Amino acid sequence: MVKKLRRKFVLTAMISLLVILIGIIGVINIVNFTQVQTSADETLDILSENDGNFPDMKELFPLPPGINNQDDQNFASKSDDVNTMGPAPFFGDRMAYNRSLEIPFQSRYFWVKLNKMGTTQETDTSHIAAVSEEEAQEYANKLFQTKSFGRGYIGGQYRYLVHQNNDGSYLMIFMDCSAGFYNANKLLFMTLLIGLVALIAMFVLVFLLSGKAVAPVVESLEKQKRFITDAGHELKTPLAVISANMDVIELEAGESEWTKSTKNQIKRMDGLVKNLLTLSRMEEENIDAVFSELNMSAVLEESATFFIAVADFKKVKYTREIAENIHINGDRNSIQQLCTILIDNAMKYTPDEGEVSVSLSGDESSRNAILEISNSCENIPKGKLDRLFDRFYREENSRSRKTGGYGIGLSVAKAIVNSHGGTIEAKAVGENIMKFMITIPIMKKS
């Protein structure tokens, strides 16, 4: 129980961190890639507006307010004395301004002019070394043939802009974004690496501290289990004394409806105590069970036979299809208790003249024994049927009082199945049939 709680705590913390890291890394890299594309589009716009050439950048980008040549001279004179040089108030604007002026010297591009029929009129590859005139014309012809006008990518690294002139001719400008993409990919790799290191560090830290984090819950669970165990053992003695006294009273005064009712309530209370103790032991993983090769077919047949009289009394159609010689590695008492709980549960919630079916088969492909117990019922519980296995869960109080259940039997059944390495599942078949399906690994089938 404690190990499962720690695993859930660690898993929850790691999933939360993973989601946060994916969000942060995703946003950073999406913004970075977007900036590369936006910068390329801005440069393409400048070139398209100036017939494929850069204008005078100082005229295109005037000095921002607060920046003038006198400030540059003052800043340069102060730079000779590190101790007297103070931060320039226009430093951020100056950086952006200088970057704008350097665009023509940092851009690698080429362009091709086509007439309205698609014939090449002029090609300029003087601003890039990796593309020849023939390759540039091939890119342009491909765009013209596919009618890929507007903006896009070609060749994996070239961002293009097709500008149509008034006379119907085309100016196709291609911007090399390989340097920007290289830096963007490098940032992506670095952020992924940092994220992986952060996940590993977080896992180690959370794993080491998880014990302290769940300590209060573990302490509460331990107190609860200790109380159940102590109370269960303390209740056994008075129940035994009351049962013995009822036997004496019946010997002296004879059996009556009052003594019979009292003994029935003693039996119910004794069953509840046994189930509580069984559930507590299984949660503690301290089960007094002896696992060995077990003929599950024989155990189920024996348990199912006990309910023939109950079925006859309620006029229930009781069918049993039990394959022979299905062997598992299990504890006989636990498997017998599992079968009894499930069949008893089916009988309790089956109306008079209803149907109960018990079947056991072996699946050779999955090497599992498959136990299916189904019953007709008036109303199938709403919502997730997995809640039926929660401790003390009952769908309707009135229904529980009628059947006399405590909402613990299916919890015990699930604990037994889990201890045998199997699974248990509740299903609704149609509108009025409830089925419990149990799978337990087969040890041997002869």
RAZIMO-V90865 format. One record per run of one state. SS is the DSSP state (h for helix, s for strand, l for the rest). FROM is the first residue (numbers start at 0). LEN is the number of residues. If there is no record, write none. Layout:
[[SS,FROM,LEN] [SS,FROM,LEN]]
//
This chain:
[[l,0,1] [h,1,48] [l,49,7] [h,56,4] [l,60,8] [h,68,10] [l,78,12] [h,90,11] [l,101,1] [h,102,4] [l,106,2] [s,108,6] [l,114,5] [s,119,5] [l,124,8] [h,132,13] [l,145,5] [s,150,4] [l,154,3] [s,157,7] [l,164,5] [s,169,7] [l,176,1] [h,177,36] [l,213,1] [h,214,39] [l,253,3] [h,256,27] [l,283,8] [s,291,4] [h,295,10] [l,305,2] [h,307,6] [l,313,3] [s,316,6] [l,322,3] [s,325,5] [l,330,1] [h,331,17] [l,348,6] [s,354,9] [l,363,4] [s,367,9] [l,376,8] [h,384,5] [l,389,7] [h,396,7] [l,403,5] [h,408,11] [l,419,3] [s,422,7] [l,429,3] [s,432,13] [l,445,1]]
//
